[in-house]
Amino acid sequence: MSLFAVTREAGPSWIDGKGAFEQPAVNDHAAYMNSLADEGFVLFAGPLSGSEHDRIRVLLIAEAASEADIRRRLADDPWARTQRVVTTSVEPWNLLVGAEHLGAQPAAQ
């Protein structure tokens, strides 16, 4: 398993003028993301500061076998299915500092 840094942004169905917590199906989205966290797939996730009040931008750290696995799992998010959010990047992440907090081994230097 590898770590990935993932960014997601407001998609074409995002309702401008409404914050993240005012968007339709916010509870379904939250429940889905919490289930991914409970499984250990999503380690950290949240909106980048201030964006939760406008067109949201989110950073999440996921542990998965591949980029394809991440894209497949996030595609099942209720907000992804309705294009309220879109995944804009999935990049392998080499954790160097703080790995001991996750029980992970630092990437080789």
C-alpha positions in Angstrom: 0.0 0.0 0.0 1.1 3.5 -0.8 0.1 7.0 0.3 -1.5 9.4 -2.1 -2.3 13.1 -1.9 -5.6 13.8 -3.6 -7.2 17.1 -4.5 -10.9 17.5 -5.2 -12.8 20.6 -6.2 -16.3 21.9 -6.6 -17.7 20.4 -9.8 -20.3 21.6 -12.3 -23.2 20.7 -10.0 -21.9 22.7 -7.1 -24.4 25.4 -6.1 -22.6 28.7 -6.0 -23.4 30.9 -3.1 -23.9 28.0 -0.8 -21.2 26.6 1.5 -20.2 22.9 1.7 -22.6 22.3 4.6 -25.5 23.8 2.7 -25.1 21.6 -0.4 -27.6 18.9 -1.2 -26.8 15.4 0.1 -24.1 16.7 2.4 -25.0 14.0 5.0 -24.7 11.2 2.4 -21.3 12.6 1.3 -20.1 12.8 4.9 -21.3 9.3 5.7 -19.5 7.9 2.7 -16.2 9.7 3.4 -16.4 8.6 7.1 -16.9 5.0 6.0 -13.7 5.3 3.9 -11.9 6.7 6.9 -13.2 3.9 9.1 -11.8 1.4 6.6 -8.4 3.1 6.8 -8.6 4.1 3.1 -8.8 7.8 3.8 -6.4 8.9 6.5 -7.0 12.6 6.5 -9.4 14.8 4.6 -10.9 18.3 4.7 -11.5 21.5 2.8 -8.6 23.9 2.3 -9.0 26.8 4.6 -11.8 29.1 3.7 -12.9 27.1 0.7 -15.7 25.4 2.6 -17.7 28.7 2.3 -17.3 29.0 -1.4 -16.3 26.7 -4.3 -14.7 24.0 -2.2 -11.2 22.7 -2.6 -10.3 19.6 -0.6 -7.0 17.8 0.3 -7.1 14.2 1.3 -4.5 11.7 2.1 -5.4 8.1 1.2 -3.7 4.8 1.5 -4.3 2.5 -1.5 -2.6 0.1 -3.9 -2.9 2.4 -6.9 -4.2 5.7 -8.3 -6.9 3.6 -10.1 -8.1 2.2 -6.8 -8.4 5.7 -5.4 -10.3 7.0 -8.4 -12.7 4.0 -8.4 -13.4 4.4 -4.6 -14.0 8.1 -4.8 -16.3 7.7 -7.8 -18.8 6.0 -5.5 -19.0 9.2 -3.4 -22.6 10.6 -3.7 -21.1 14.0 -4.5 -18.9 12.5 -7.2 -21.8 10.7 -8.8 -23.7 14.0 -9.1 -20.6 15.9 -10.0 -20.9 18.2 -7.0 -17.2 17.5 -6.5 -14.6 16.2 -9.0 -11.2 14.6 -8.3 -8.6 16.9 -9.9 -5.4 15.1 -9.0 -4.1 11.9 -7.4 -0.3 11.9 -6.7 1.9 9.4 -4.9 3.1 11.0 -1.7 6.4 10.2 -0.1 6.0 10.8 3.6 9.3 11.8 5.1 8.5 13.7 8.4 5.9 12.4 10.8 5.6 8.9 9.5 5.8 7.5 13.0 2.5 9.2 13.8 0.8 7.0 11.2 2.7 3.8 11.9 4.2 4.2 8.5 7.8 3.9 7.4 9.4 7.0 5.9 10.0 6.9 2.2 13.6 6.0 1.2 15.7 9.1 0.6 
